Amino acid sequence: EDFVLIHPAAAFATKQWGIEGFAKVAEELGKRGVPCVATAGPGQEGLLERLSDASGPGLAVLPPGTLGDFAALASLCRLYLGNDTGPTHIAAALGRKTVVVFGSSNPVAWHPWGTEYRLVGSDLPCIPCPGYRCLRYPEPECIRSIPASRVLKAVLDLLGRA
């Protein structure tokens, strides 16, 4: 229970924080002696490869497995970091401390429950939105504009290392 589980995938671009951000957080945690493990779902191997390439040697990347495999892994982590996705809610339901990078979704309605958590999001006036695509900007600024420093701060805060 001494690792941070990172799940960088999301169903929509408006909920998908950049791989570079996840990589920076993993790298900074590694420098602080906090091991990180990343995984994603079937068909998301390319995302994991990009994360591995961007983050350096301190990140352990596991191949996608079944939902049961994910739940077992999540039940063992000290903290979970991901986007607003189903796996995030599974980790929260398992009582794992959770940091969620929020994009287009309504954080009041969709925040994790039943666990200690931190939300890192934007305060753009267009949030919440339907989220299937960005209706205001060429790219979904709600999620793309979140700096890794804010996510790292939330993770360190929940780990008691702030």
N, C-alpha and C positions, 0 to 999 in steps of 0.2 A: 504493500500500500504506500510505497514511497515514490510513485511515478505520476507524472501528469499524462493523461490520455488526450491526444489531439485527434479530432475528427474534422478534417477541413472541407468536407463535401456539403453540398446543399442542392436542393431540387431546382432552384431558380437563381438567375444571376443577381437578382435583387436581395438575395439572402446569402450569397457566396462571397465571403471576405477573401481577399487576395492571398494566394499561396505565399507571396513574399512576406506578408504580415505574420502568418503562422510560422514561417521559417525563422524570422527575426525573434519571435517570442521563444521558440524552441532553442535557438542558439543562445539567447541571453539566459534562459533557465539553465542550460548546460554549463555555462560559465559560472553559475552560482551553485553547481553541484546537484541540480534537480534533474533527474533523468526524465526523458520524454519518450513516449511511444505513440506512434501514429497509425491509424487504420482508416479504412473507408469501406464502402460497400462494393459488392460485385459490379464490375464494369467501370470502376473508378480507379483502376490501377495507374492510369496515366497521371492522375492528380497526385497520387502517392509518389510516383517517380519524380515529378516536378518538385514536390515538397522535399524529398530526399536530396535532390540535386542542389536545391537552394539553401538547405539548412546546415549542411556539413555533417561530419561524422558522429556528432553527439546524439542524433535522433535515431531511435530504433523504429523501423517501419515494418509492420506486419502485413501480410497479404490479406485481402478481403476474405472474410469467412461468412458463416451463417449468422443470423440474428442471435441465436443462442451463444455463439462464440463471442459476439460483441458484448452481449449482456454479461457473460462470465468475465471478460476482460474489464469491462466498466466497473463491475462490482469490486475489483481489486485495486483500482486506482485511488490515489489520494485526492485528485482533482481532475475534472473533465473540462476541456476547452473545445468549443465548437460553435457552429452557426445555429440559427434557429431552425432545428430539424428534429425529426423523430428520434434519432440517436441521443440528442441532447436531453430530450424528455425521458428517455429510458435511463440515462445516467442519473438524472435528478430523482426519478422514481426509486432508484436503487440507493438513494441517500448520499450520493457523491456530491461534494462541493462542486459547483458548476459556474463557469464563466461563459457567457453567451455573447457572441458578436451579433448584434441585431441590425438588420437592414430595414426592409419595407414593412415588416409585420408590426402589429400593435403590441407593444411590450406590456401593456396593462393586461391584455387578454391572454398573451402567449408566453409570459415569463414562466420559468420553472417553478414548481411548487413542491413542498415537502422536503426542501433541503436549503442549505445556505448557498446563495448565488450572488453574482454580480452581472449586471447587464452593461454592455458597452455599445453605445449606439450614437446616432447623429440626432441633432435637434432640427433637422430640416422641416419646414412647414408642410411638406407634402406627405409626411409620415403620420399615420399609416396609409398605405395604398393597397390596391389589389395584389400587387407584387408579381404578376406574371411577366411584366416587363416595365421598364421605367417610362413613365408618361411625361416626365418633365425635362430630363437631361439625356444626352446621347448615351451615357453610361449611368448605372445606378449609383449616384453620388452618396446616397444614404449609407451604403456599405463600403464603397470604395474609398471614401474620405476618412475612414477611421484609422488613426495612426497606431502602429504597433506599440508605441510607448503607453498608450492608454490601456490597451489589452494587457500588457505586461504588468502594469501597475495593479490592475484588478486581480490578476493571478497571484502576484506577490502578496497582496492584501489578504486574500483568502488562505494563502499558505502560511500567513503569519510572519512574512519576511519583508513587509513593506518598510 
